[in-house]
Amino acid sequence: MAREVATTSPIPRLTTRRLVPVSASASVTTQACHGAHPTDGLGHHRRSITPENHLRFPIVNPGEGEGGLPDDVVAISVATYSDDPGAFAAYGLNGVAGPFVKFAELLSPAATVLDAGCGPGRDLARLANLGHRGVGVDLNVDFVRRARREAPTIHGDLRALPLMPGYFDAVWASASLIHLPSDDAGVALSELARVAKIGAPLGISVRTGGITGWADDMPLGRRWFYNWVSDEFTTLIENAGLSVEEVSDDGLWIDVVARR
């Protein structure tokens, strides 16, 4: 059974003016861009995201934007999870146990860890069970509601994290970049580096061995994926100001341990 989490746990949130505490139950609307192709001004022209009207809309034959990519592959893919968030939670309940254990061995006692793209909160629960303080962030509002049963969680975009720099002892990003085109992933990696303390370990995983594009991944629905190769991904990580310490590629997933 999921634990009930106090709704007053403060999370340092970055605003344009000052640092403000955000409670675990707060509804956070971030200023971030969801246009998924760089020619759409990704990461440069930001606009307000309201989860109720942005993530919940019917998708029928998504249009093609500039460069041949749909106008908003990230939002479309993220919205798919809201069709049945419980099914996804059950599907991934026992996933990535091995990589998580390896990452957890790098953590200092009672570490404050950002679970970036936390989904419904599986790894937030694992962190709590090990005595760490997890903080979740996810773009899917239904996942945010579920994850708050495990730890303080905010609704936000990895490409424009509403968090103060240098705050987290470690960052965990398991399969969090899989729906981002490569340029977007570079922006997100720079954001993960920004919020990590100097010397903090980062555990990051992405898909490999498939194709870049739309996939009907049952039972989870139609989503857009970027297929990575190890050298390309590690170069992007290093370009974000991180040092790569370990790379594992089993032909399906690339798992990287990096350090700020």
C-alpha atoms as an extended CHARMM CRD file, in Angstrom:
* protein
*
       260  EXT
         1         1  MET       CA              0.0000000000        0.0000000000        0.0000000000  PROA      1               0.0000000000
         2         2  ALA       CA              1.3160000000        3.4410000000       -0.8620000000  PROA      2               0.0000000000
         3         3  ARG       CA              2.3230000000        5.6710000000        1.9920000000  PROA      3               0.0000000000
         4         4  GLU       CA              0.5080000000        8.9200000000        2.6610000000  PROA      4               0.0000000000
         5         5  VAL       CA              2.9740000000       11.7910000000        2.4720000000  PROA      5               0.0000000000
         6         6  ALA       CA              2.6760000000       15.0450000000        4.3750000000  PROA      6               0.0000000000
         7         7  THR       CA              1.5700000000       17.8170000000        2.0800000000  PROA      7               0.0000000000
         8         8  THR       CA              3.7820000000       20.5080000000        3.5440000000  PROA      8               0.0000000000
         9         9  SER       CA              7.2350000000       19.2190000000        2.5470000000  PROA      9               0.0000000000
        10        10  PRO       CA              8.9850000000       22.2250000000        0.9800000000  PROA      10              0.0000000000
        11        11  ILE       CA             10.6700000000       21.8710000000       -2.4030000000  PROA      11              0.0000000000
        12        12  PRO       CA             12.8780000000       24.7880000000       -3.4710000000  PROA      12              0.0000000000
        13        13  ARG       CA             11.2700000000       26.0470000000       -6.6660000000  PROA      13              0.0000000000
        14        14  LEU       CA             12.8880000000       28.4470000000       -9.0640000000  PROA      14              0.0000000000
        15        15  THR       CA             10.9080000000       31.5320000000       -9.9820000000  PROA      15              0.0000000000
        16        16  THR       CA             12.0170000000       34.6170000000      -11.8410000000  PROA      16              0.0000000000
        17        17  ARG       CA             12.1350000000       36.5770000000       -8.5970000000  PROA      17              0.0000000000
        18        18  ARG       CA             12.7700000000       34.4390000000       -5.5490000000  PROA      18              0.0000000000
        19        19  LEU       CA             12.9850000000       31.0030000000       -3.9780000000  PROA      19              0.0000000000
        20        20  VAL       CA              9.6290000000       29.7940000000       -2.7440000000  PROA      20              0.0000000000
        21        21  PRO       CA              8.6730000000       26.5390000000       -0.9930000000  PROA      21              0.0000000000
        22        22  VAL       CA              6.2350000000       24.3930000000       -2.9500000000  PROA      22              0.0000000000
        23        23  SER       CA              4.2040000000       21.8760000000       -0.9560000000  PROA      23              0.0000000000
        24        24  ALA       CA              3.8450000000       18.3010000000       -2.1130000000  PROA      24              0.0000000000
        25        25  SER       CA              0.1770000000       18.9170000000       -2.7990000000  PROA      25              0.0000000000
        26        26  ALA       CA              0.6690000000       22.1260000000       -4.7350000000  PROA      26              0.0000000000
        27        27  SER       CA             -0.5120000000       22.3080000000       -8.3180000000  PROA      27              0.0000000000
        28        28  VAL       CA              2.5140000000       23.6710000000      -10.1650000000  PROA      28              0.0000000000
        29        29  THR       CA              2.1010000000       25.1740000000      -13.6090000000  PROA      29              0.0000000000
        30        30  THR       CA              5.5340000000       25.5060000000      -15.1910000000  PROA      30              0.0000000000
        31        31  GLN       CA              6.7200000000       27.8620000000      -17.8620000000  PROA      31              0.0000000000
        32        32  ALA       CA              8.1390000000       25.4490000000      -20.4270000000  PROA      32              0.0000000000
        33        33  CYS       CA              7.9850000000       24.7510000000      -24.0990000000  PROA      33              0.0000000000
        34        34  HSD       CA              6.3610000000       21.5670000000      -25.3360000000  PROA      34              0.0000000000
        35        35  GLY       CA              7.0250000000       21.9730000000      -29.0420000000  PROA      35              0.0000000000
        36        36  ALA       CA              9.1910000000       18.9140000000      -29.5890000000  PROA      36              0.0000000000
        37        37  HSD       CA             11.1660000000       19.8910000000      -32.6790000000  PROA      37              0.0000000000
        38        38  PRO       CA             14.0210000000       22.4290000000      -32.5030000000  PROA      38              0.0000000000
        39        39  THR       CA             12.6150000000       24.3830000000      -35.4530000000  PROA      39              0.0000000000
        40        40  ASP       CA              9.5790000000       25.0830000000      -33.2600000000  PROA      40              0.0000000000
        41        41  GLY       CA             11.7920000000       27.1890000000      -30.9530000000  PROA      41              0.0000000000
        42        42  LEU       CA             12.2200000000       24.3450000000      -28.4430000000  PROA      42              0.0000000000
        43        43  GLY       CA             13.8070000000       25.5030000000      -25.2420000000  PROA      43              0.0000000000
        44        44  HSD       CA             13.7320000000       29.1170000000      -26.3330000000  PROA      44              0.0000000000
        45        45  HSD       CA             10.1260000000       30.2390000000      -26.6530000000  PROA      45              0.0000000000
        46        46  ARG       CA              8.3680000000       29.1580000000      -23.4920000000  PROA      46              0.0000000000
        47        47  ARG       CA              4.6960000000       29.1880000000      -22.7440000000  PROA      47              0.0000000000
        48        48  SER       CA              2.4560000000       28.2530000000      -19.8710000000  PROA      48              0.0000000000
        49        49  ILE       CA              1.3330000000       24.6550000000      -19.5760000000  PROA      49              0.0000000000
        50        50  THR       CA             -1.9610000000       23.8920000000      -17.9100000000  PROA      50              0.0000000000
        51        51  PRO       CA             -2.1950000000       20.1160000000      -17.4350000000  PROA      51              0.0000000000
        52        52  GLU       CA             -5.9750000000       20.0380000000      -17.5610000000  PROA      52              0.0000000000
        53        53  ASN       CA             -6.1510000000       21.5230000000      -21.0480000000  PROA      53              0.0000000000
        54        54  HSD       CA             -2.7860000000       20.5220000000      -22.4630000000  PROA      54              0.0000000000
        55        55  LEU       CA             -2.3810000000       16.8530000000      -21.6450000000  PROA      55              0.0000000000
        56        56  ARG       CA             -6.0070000000       15.8120000000      -21.9810000000  PROA      56              0.0000000000
        57        57  PHE       CA             -7.0760000000       16.1450000000      -25.5740000000  PROA      57              0.0000000000
        58        58  PRO       CA             -8.0220000000       13.6590000000      -28.2970000000  PROA      58              0.0000000000
        59        59  ILE       CA             -5.2510000000       12.8720000000      -30.7600000000  PROA      59              0.0000000000
        60        60  VAL       CA             -6.2910000000       11.8330000000      -34.2530000000  PROA      60              0.0000000000
        61        61  ASN       CA             -3.6210000000       11.6440000000      -36.9580000000  PROA      61              0.0000000000
        62        62  PRO       CA             -1.1780000000       14.1610000000      -35.4160000000  PROA      62              0.0000000000
        63        63  GLY       CA             -0.0920000000       16.7520000000      -37.9450000000  PROA      63              0.0000000000
        64        64  GLU       CA              3.4610000000       17.0660000000      -39.1830000000  PROA      64              0.0000000000
        65        65  GLY       CA              5.4320000000       20.0700000000      -38.0500000000  PROA      65              0.0000000000
        66        66  GLU       CA              8.5560000000       21.5270000000      -39.6100000000  PROA      66              0.0000000000
        67        67  GLY       CA             11.2500000000       18.9490000000      -40.2700000000  PROA      67              0.0000000000
        68        68  GLY       CA              8.7540000000       16.0990000000      -40.5580000000  PROA      68              0.0000000000
        69        69  LEU       CA              8.0920000000       15.7190000000      -36.8250000000  PROA      69              0.0000000000
        70        70  PRO       CA              4.6030000000       16.0220000000      -35.3650000000  PROA      70              0.0000000000
        71        71  ASP       CA              3.9310000000       19.3940000000      -33.8130000000  PROA      71              0.0000000000
        72        72  ASP       CA              4.1760000000       18.1120000000      -30.2510000000  PROA      72              0.0000000000
        73        73  VAL       CA              5.5050000000       14.5580000000      -29.9850000000  PROA      73              0.0000000000
        74        74  VAL       CA              6.3340000000       14.9410000000      -26.3040000000  PROA      74              0.0000000000
        75        75  ALA       CA              2.8860000000       16.1160000000      -25.1840000000  PROA      75              0.0000000000
        76        76  ILE       CA              1.1540000000       13.5250000000      -27.3720000000  PROA      76              0.0000000000
        77        77  SER       CA              3.2750000000       10.7080000000      -25.9390000000  PROA      77              0.0000000000
        78        78  VAL       CA              2.8820000000       11.9190000000      -22.3580000000  PROA      78              0.0000000000
        79        79  ALA       CA             -0.8940000000       12.2110000000      -22.7980000000  PROA      79              0.0000000000
        80        80  THR       CA             -1.0740000000        8.5300000000      -23.7630000000  PROA      80              0.0000000000
        81        81  TYR       CA             -0.1830000000        7.5000000000      -20.2200000000  PROA      81              0.0000000000
        82        82  SER       CA             -3.2990000000        9.2270000000      -18.9110000000  PROA      82              0.0000000000
        83        83  ASP       CA             -5.4880000000        6.7500000000      -20.7930000000  PROA      83              0.0000000000
        84        84  ASP       CA             -4.7920000000        4.2650000000      -17.9950000000  PROA      84              0.0000000000
        85        85  PRO       CA             -2.0880000000        5.3960000000      -15.5350000000  PROA      85              0.0000000000
        86        86  GLY       CA             -2.8350000000        2.4390000000      -13.2850000000  PROA      86              0.0000000000
        87        87  ALA       CA             -1.9810000000       -0.0010000000      -16.0690000000  PROA      87              0.0000000000
        88        88  PHE       CA              1.3970000000        1.6480000000      -16.5640000000  PROA      88              0.0000000000
        89        89  ALA       CA              2.0790000000        1.6060000000      -12.8200000000  PROA      89              0.0000000000
        90        90  ALA       CA              1.3830000000       -2.1160000000      -12.7100000000  PROA      90              0.0000000000
        91        91  TYR       CA              3.3520000000       -2.7780000000      -15.9150000000  PROA      91              0.0000000000
        92        92  GLY       CA              6.5280000000       -1.1470000000      -14.5920000000  PROA      92              0.0000000000
        93        93  LEU       CA              6.2310000000       -2.1060000000      -10.9220000000  PROA      93              0.0000000000
        94        94  ASN       CA              9.3070000000       -4.3290000000      -10.8280000000  PROA      94              0.0000000000
        95        95  GLY       CA             11.2800000000       -2.6430000000      -13.5970000000  PROA      95              0.0000000000
        96        96  VAL       CA             14.9330000000       -1.4750000000      -13.5930000000  PROA      96              0.0000000000
        97        97  ALA       CA             15.6360000000       -3.0860000000      -10.2200000000  PROA      97              0.0000000000
        98        98  GLY       CA             19.2550000000       -3.8500000000      -11.1520000000  PROA      98              0.0000000000
        99        99  PRO       CA             20.2300000000       -0.3680000000      -12.3650000000  PROA      99              0.0000000000
       100       100  PHE       CA             18.4550000000        1.2030000000       -9.4030000000  PROA      100             0.0000000000
       101       101  VAL       CA             20.3910000000       -0.9160000000       -6.8950000000  PROA      101             0.0000000000
       102       102  LYS       CA             23.6670000000        0.0730000000       -8.5670000000  PROA      102             0.0000000000
       103       103  PHE       CA             22.6820000000        3.7420000000       -8.4710000000  PROA      103             0.0000000000
       104       104  ALA       CA             21.5610000000        3.5240000000       -4.8290000000  PROA      104             0.0000000000
       105       105  GLU       CA             25.0170000000        2.2670000000       -3.8450000000  PROA      105             0.0000000000
       106       106  LEU       CA             26.4110000000        5.6500000000       -4.8910000000  PROA      106             0.0000000000
       107       107  LEU       CA             24.1420000000        7.6380000000       -2.5790000000  PROA      107             0.0000000000
       108       108  SER       CA             25.2710000000        9.2070000000        0.6550000000  PROA      108             0.0000000000
       109       109  PRO       CA             23.1310000000        8.4650000000        3.7420000000  PROA      109             0.0000000000
       110       110  ALA       CA             19.7660000000       10.2620000000        3.7900000000  PROA      110             0.0000000000
       111       111  ALA       CA             20.4280000000       11.8080000000        0.3880000000  PROA      111             0.0000000000
       112       112  THR       CA             18.0260000000       14.2170000000       -1.2880000000  PROA      112             0.0000000000
       113       113  VAL       CA             17.4330000000       12.7120000000       -4.7240000000  PROA      113             0.0000000000
       114       114  LEU       CA             15.5710000000       14.1220000000       -7.7160000000  PROA      114             0.0000000000
       115       115  ASP       CA             13.5750000000       11.4400000000       -9.5260000000  PROA      115             0.0000000000
       116       116  ALA       CA             13.3230000000       13.1780000000      -12.8860000000  PROA      116             0.0000000000
       117       117  GLY       CA             10.4100000000       11.7920000000      -14.8680000000  PROA      117             0.0000000000
       118       118  CYS       CA              9.2410000000        9.8700000000      -11.8220000000  PROA      118             0.0000000000
       119       119  GLY       CA              6.0790000000        8.4330000000      -13.3890000000  PROA      119             0.0000000000
       120       120  PRO       CA              3.6300000000        7.0920000000      -10.7960000000  PROA      120             0.0000000000
       121       121  GLY       CA              6.2970000000        6.9960000000       -8.0840000000  PROA      121             0.0000000000
       122       122  ARG       CA              7.8200000000        3.5010000000       -8.1140000000  PROA      122             0.0000000000
       123       123  ASP       CA             11.3920000000        4.6780000000       -7.5110000000  PROA      123             0.0000000000
       124       124  LEU       CA             10.3430000000        7.3780000000       -5.0580000000  PROA      124             0.0000000000
       125       125  ALA       CA              9.0110000000        4.5430000000       -2.9020000000  PROA      125             0.0000000000
       126       126  ARG       CA             12.2800000000        2.6420000000       -3.3190000000  PROA      126             0.0000000000
       127       127  LEU       CA             14.2820000000        5.7000000000       -2.2490000000  PROA      127             0.0000000000
       128       128  ALA       CA             12.1100000000        6.1860000000        0.8360000000  PROA      128             0.0000000000
       129       129  ASN       CA             12.5450000000        2.5340000000        1.7920000000  PROA      129             0.0000000000
       130       130  LEU       CA             16.3180000000        3.0920000000        1.7610000000  PROA      130             0.0000000000
       131       131  GLY       CA             16.0680000000        6.1540000000        3.9940000000  PROA      131             0.0000000000
       132       132  HSD       CA             16.5200000000        8.7940000000        1.3080000000  PROA      132             0.0000000000
       133       133  ARG       CA             14.3840000000       11.8550000000        0.5790000000  PROA      133             0.0000000000
       134       134  GLY       CA             13.0820000000       11.6140000000       -2.9470000000  PROA      134             0.0000000000
       135       135  VAL       CA             11.5890000000       14.5380000000       -4.8300000000  PROA      135             0.0000000000
       136       136  GLY       CA              9.6490000000       13.7200000000       -7.9830000000  PROA      136             0.0000000000
       137       137  VAL       CA              8.9370000000       15.7060000000      -11.1180000000  PROA      137             0.0000000000
       138       138  ASP       CA              6.8370000000       14.5450000000      -14.0560000000  PROA      138             0.0000000000
       139       139  LEU       CA              5.0230000000       16.0980000000      -17.0040000000  PROA      139             0.0000000000
       140       140  ASN       CA              1.9670000000       13.8540000000      -16.7020000000  PROA      140             0.0000000000
       141       141  VAL       CA             -0.4480000000       15.2660000000      -14.1440000000  PROA      141             0.0000000000
       142       142  ASP       CA             -2.0160000000       11.8660000000      -13.3970000000  PROA      142             0.0000000000
       143       143  PHE       CA              1.4070000000       10.4490000000      -12.5910000000  PROA      143             0.0000000000
       144       144  VAL       CA              2.1020000000       13.4320000000      -10.3470000000  PROA      144             0.0000000000
       145       145  ARG       CA             -1.0520000000       12.7300000000       -8.3290000000  PROA      145             0.0000000000
       146       146  ARG       CA             -0.0200000000        9.0900000000       -7.8490000000  PROA      146             0.0000000000
       147       147  ALA       CA              3.6170000000        9.8860000000       -7.0760000000  PROA      147             0.0000000000
       148       148  ARG       CA              2.5810000000       12.2740000000       -4.2950000000  PROA      148             0.0000000000
       149       149  ARG       CA              1.4720000000        9.2380000000       -2.3120000000  PROA      149             0.0000000000
       150       150  GLU       CA              5.1580000000        8.3290000000       -2.0920000000  PROA      150             0.0000000000
       151       151  ALA       CA              7.0570000000       11.6370000000       -1.8770000000  PROA      151             0.0000000000
       152       152  PRO       CA              6.8130000000       15.3620000000       -2.6400000000  PROA      152             0.0000000000
       153       153  THR       CA              6.2780000000       15.6650000000       -6.3930000000  PROA      153             0.0000000000
       154       154  ILE       CA              5.7830000000       18.6130000000       -8.7300000000  PROA      154             0.0000000000
       155       155  HSD       CA              4.3530000000       18.9100000000      -12.2040000000  PROA      155             0.0000000000
       156       156  GLY       CA              7.1200000000       20.1060000000      -14.4940000000  PROA      156             0.0000000000
       157       157  ASP       CA              9.0630000000       19.7260000000      -17.7170000000  PROA      157             0.0000000000
       158       158  LEU       CA             12.6030000000       18.2980000000      -17.6530000000  PROA      158             0.0000000000
       159       159  ARG       CA             13.5720000000       20.8390000000      -20.3050000000  PROA      159             0.0000000000
       160       160  ALA       CA             12.8080000000       23.7150000000      -17.9350000000  PROA      160             0.0000000000
       161       161  LEU       CA             12.9210000000       22.4160000000      -14.3730000000  PROA      161             0.0000000000
       162       162  PRO       CA             11.2670000000       24.7660000000      -11.8660000000  PROA      162             0.0000000000
       163       163  LEU       CA             13.9850000000       23.9830000000       -9.2970000000  PROA      163             0.0000000000
       164       164  MET       CA             16.9280000000       25.8360000000       -7.8160000000  PROA      164             0.0000000000
       165       165  PRO       CA             20.4610000000       25.0170000000       -9.0500000000  PROA      165             0.0000000000
       166       166  GLY       CA             22.8320000000       22.8360000000       -7.0860000000  PROA      166             0.0000000000
       167       167  TYR       CA             20.1920000000       21.4810000000       -4.7090000000  PROA      167             0.0000000000
       168       168  PHE       CA             20.1510000000       17.6960000000       -5.1520000000  PROA      168             0.0000000000
       169       169  ASP       CA             22.6460000000       15.1690000000       -3.8010000000  PROA      169             0.0000000000
       170       170  ALA       CA             21.8530000000       12.8890000000       -6.7380000000  PROA      170             0.0000000000
       171       171  VAL       CA             19.6010000000       12.6740000000       -9.8000000000  PROA      171             0.0000000000
       172       172  TRP       CA             17.8200000000        9.5780000000      -11.1150000000  PROA      172             0.0000000000
       173       173  ALA       CA             16.3890000000        9.7350000000      -14.6380000000  PROA      173             0.0000000000
       174       174  SER       CA             15.2010000000        6.2570000000      -15.5650000000  PROA      174             0.0000000000
       175       175  ALA       CA             13.7100000000        6.1440000000      -19.0900000000  PROA      175             0.0000000000
       176       176  SER       CA             12.8520000000        9.8170000000      -18.6690000000  PROA      176             0.0000000000
       177       177  LEU       CA             14.2510000000       11.0350000000      -21.9860000000  PROA      177             0.0000000000
       178       178  ILE       CA             12.7970000000        8.3760000000      -24.2660000000  PROA      178             0.0000000000
       179       179  HSD       CA             10.1640000000       10.6450000000      -25.8480000000  PROA      179             0.0000000000
       180       180  LEU       CA             12.5390000000       13.5820000000      -26.4360000000  PROA      180             0.0000000000
       181       181  PRO       CA             14.2280000000       14.2830000000      -29.7740000000  PROA      181             0.0000000000
       182       182  SER       CA             18.0030000000       14.5570000000      -29.4030000000  PROA      182             0.0000000000
       183       183  ASP       CA             18.1750000000       18.3580000000      -29.1670000000  PROA      183             0.0000000000
       184       184  ASP       CA             15.4960000000       18.3330000000      -26.4770000000  PROA      184             0.0000000000
       185       185  ALA       CA             17.3490000000       15.6260000000      -24.5900000000  PROA      185             0.0000000000
       186       186  GLY       CA             20.4240000000       17.8320000000      -24.5800000000  PROA      186             0.0000000000
       187       187  VAL       CA             18.4080000000       20.6320000000      -23.0080000000  PROA      187             0.0000000000
       188       188  ALA       CA             17.0080000000       18.2400000000      -20.3990000000  PROA      188             0.0000000000
       189       189  LEU       CA             20.4420000000       16.8630000000      -19.5430000000  PROA      189             0.0000000000
       190       190  SER       CA             21.7380000000       20.3910000000      -19.0060000000  PROA      190             0.0000000000
       191       191  GLU       CA             18.8200000000       21.0080000000      -16.6440000000  PROA      191             0.0000000000
       192       192  LEU       CA             19.5810000000       17.8250000000      -14.6940000000  PROA      192             0.0000000000
       193       193  ALA       CA             23.1940000000       18.9350000000      -14.3910000000  PROA      193             0.0000000000
       194       194  ARG       CA             22.1040000000       22.3980000000      -13.2560000000  PROA      194             0.0000000000
       195       195  VAL       CA             20.0350000000       21.1990000000      -10.2990000000  PROA      195             0.0000000000
       196       196  ALA       CA             22.6350000000       18.6500000000       -9.1050000000  PROA      196             0.0000000000
       197       197  LYS       CA             25.3030000000       19.4910000000       -6.5550000000  PROA      197             0.0000000000
       198       198  ILE       CA             28.9300000000       19.4040000000       -7.6290000000  PROA      198             0.0000000000
       199       199  GLY       CA             30.0520000000       15.7910000000       -7.3700000000  PROA      199             0.0000000000
       200       200  ALA       CA             26.5050000000       14.4110000000       -7.4090000000  PROA      200             0.0000000000
       201       201  PRO       CA             25.9620000000       11.0760000000       -9.1740000000  PROA      201             0.0000000000
       202       202  LEU       CA             23.3650000000       10.8340000000      -11.9400000000  PROA      202             0.0000000000
       203       203  GLY       CA             21.7730000000        7.6190000000      -13.1710000000  PROA      203             0.0000000000
       204       204  ILE       CA             20.3020000000        8.0120000000      -16.6670000000  PROA      204             0.0000000000
       205       205  SER       CA             18.8140000000        5.4390000000      -19.0310000000  PROA      205             0.0000000000
       206       206  VAL       CA             17.4700000000        5.5860000000      -22.5970000000  PROA      206             0.0000000000
       207       207  ARG       CA             16.2440000000        3.1270000000      -25.2170000000  PROA      207             0.0000000000
       208       208  THR       CA             18.3960000000        1.5750000000      -27.9270000000  PROA      208             0.0000000000
       209       209  GLY       CA             18.0930000000       -1.1860000000      -30.5030000000  PROA      209             0.0000000000
       210       210  GLY       CA             14.8490000000        0.0970000000      -31.9760000000  PROA      210             0.0000000000
       211       211  ILE       CA             13.7290000000        2.8370000000      -34.3220000000  PROA      211             0.0000000000
       212       212  THR       CA             13.1190000000        6.5500000000      -33.9410000000  PROA      212             0.0000000000
       213       213  GLY       CA              9.4610000000        7.3350000000      -34.4840000000  PROA      213             0.0000000000
       214       214  TRP       CA              5.9790000000        6.2880000000      -33.4760000000  PROA      214             0.0000000000
       215       215  ALA       CA              5.3760000000        2.8600000000      -31.9620000000  PROA      215             0.0000000000
       216       216  ASP       CA              2.2140000000        1.1190000000      -30.8630000000  PROA      216             0.0000000000
       217       217  ASP       CA              3.5990000000       -0.2490000000      -27.6150000000  PROA      217             0.0000000000
       218       218  MET       CA              0.7720000000       -2.3000000000      -26.1550000000  PROA      218             0.0000000000
       219       219  PRO       CA             -0.6620000000       -2.2490000000      -23.5720000000  PROA      219             0.0000000000
       220       220  LEU       CA              0.6140000000        1.2940000000      -23.1170000000  PROA      220             0.0000000000
       221       221  GLY       CA             -0.5200000000        2.8580000000      -26.3790000000  PROA      221             0.0000000000
       222       222  ARG       CA              0.9930000000        4.8240000000      -29.2390000000  PROA      222             0.0000000000
       223       223  ARG       CA              4.0020000000        6.9300000000      -28.3070000000  PROA      223             0.0000000000
       224       224  TRP       CA              7.0000000000        8.5450000000      -30.0190000000  PROA      224             0.0000000000
       225       225  PHE       CA             10.4930000000        7.2750000000      -29.1550000000  PROA      225             0.0000000000
       226       226  TYR       CA             14.0530000000        8.3390000000      -29.8890000000  PROA      226             0.0000000000
       227       227  ASN       CA             16.4490000000        5.4610000000      -30.4870000000  PROA      227             0.0000000000
       228       228  TRP       CA             19.9280000000        6.1340000000      -29.0930000000  PROA      228             0.0000000000
       229       229  VAL       CA             23.3780000000        4.6820000000      -29.6900000000  PROA      229             0.0000000000
       230       230  SER       CA             25.8770000000        4.7330000000      -26.8410000000  PROA      230             0.0000000000
       231       231  ASP       CA             28.4730000000        7.0870000000      -28.3250000000  PROA      231             0.0000000000
       232       232  GLU       CA             25.8560000000        9.6360000000      -29.3380000000  PROA      232             0.0000000000
       233       233  PHE       CA             24.2520000000        9.6080000000      -25.9040000000  PROA      233             0.0000000000
       234       234  THR       CA             27.4570000000        9.7920000000      -23.8770000000  PROA      234             0.0000000000
       235       235  THR       CA             28.6650000000       12.6970000000      -26.0170000000  PROA      235             0.0000000000
       236       236  LEU       CA             25.4240000000       14.5490000000      -25.2730000000  PROA      236             0.0000000000
       237       237  ILE       CA             25.8830000000       13.8820000000      -21.5530000000  PROA      237             0.0000000000
       238       238  GLU       CA             29.4200000000       15.2590000000      -21.6320000000  PROA      238             0.0000000000
       239       239  ASN       CA             28.2280000000       18.3140000000      -23.5760000000  PROA      239             0.0000000000
       240       240  ALA       CA             25.8430000000       18.9840000000      -20.6730000000  PROA      240             0.0000000000
       241       241  GLY       CA             28.8200000000       19.3630000000      -18.3430000000  PROA      241             0.0000000000
       242       242  LEU       CA             28.7290000000       15.8750000000      -16.8280000000  PROA      242             0.0000000000
       243       243  SER       CA             31.4940000000       13.2800000000      -16.5560000000  PROA      243             0.0000000000
       244       244  VAL       CA             30.5750000000        9.7870000000      -17.7320000000  PROA      244             0.0000000000
       245       245  GLU       CA             31.7750000000        7.1330000000      -15.2860000000  PROA      245             0.0000000000
       246       246  GLU       CA             30.0850000000        3.9610000000      -16.5070000000  PROA      246             0.0000000000
       247       247  VAL       CA             28.0750000000        2.8420000000      -19.5380000000  PROA      247             0.0000000000
       248       248  SER       CA             26.0550000000       -0.3510000000      -19.9020000000  PROA      248             0.0000000000
       249       249  ASP       CA             24.3720000000       -1.2860000000      -23.1980000000  PROA      249             0.0000000000
       250       250  ASP       CA             22.4010000000       -4.5480000000      -23.3490000000  PROA      250             0.0000000000
       251       251  GLY       CA             20.9630000000       -3.8670000000      -26.7900000000  PROA      251             0.0000000000
       252       252  LEU       CA             17.6420000000       -2.6340000000      -25.4050000000  PROA      252             0.0000000000
       253       253  TRP       CA             18.6470000000       -0.0110000000      -22.8530000000  PROA      253             0.0000000000
       254       254  ILE       CA             21.6700000000        2.2070000000      -22.3410000000  PROA      254             0.0000000000
       255       255  ASP       CA             22.3480000000        2.8300000000      -18.6560000000  PROA      255             0.0000000000
       256       256  VAL       CA             24.8150000000        5.5880000000      -17.7790000000  PROA      256             0.0000000000
       257       257  VAL       CA             26.3040000000        6.6280000000      -14.4680000000  PROA      257             0.0000000000
       258       258  ALA       CA             27.5940000000       10.1790000000      -14.6870000000  PROA      258             0.0000000000
       259       259  ARG       CA             28.7610000000       12.7660000000      -12.2070000000  PROA      259             0.0000000000
       260       260  ARG       CA             28.3250000000       16.5120000000      -11.9390000000  PROA      260             0.0000000000
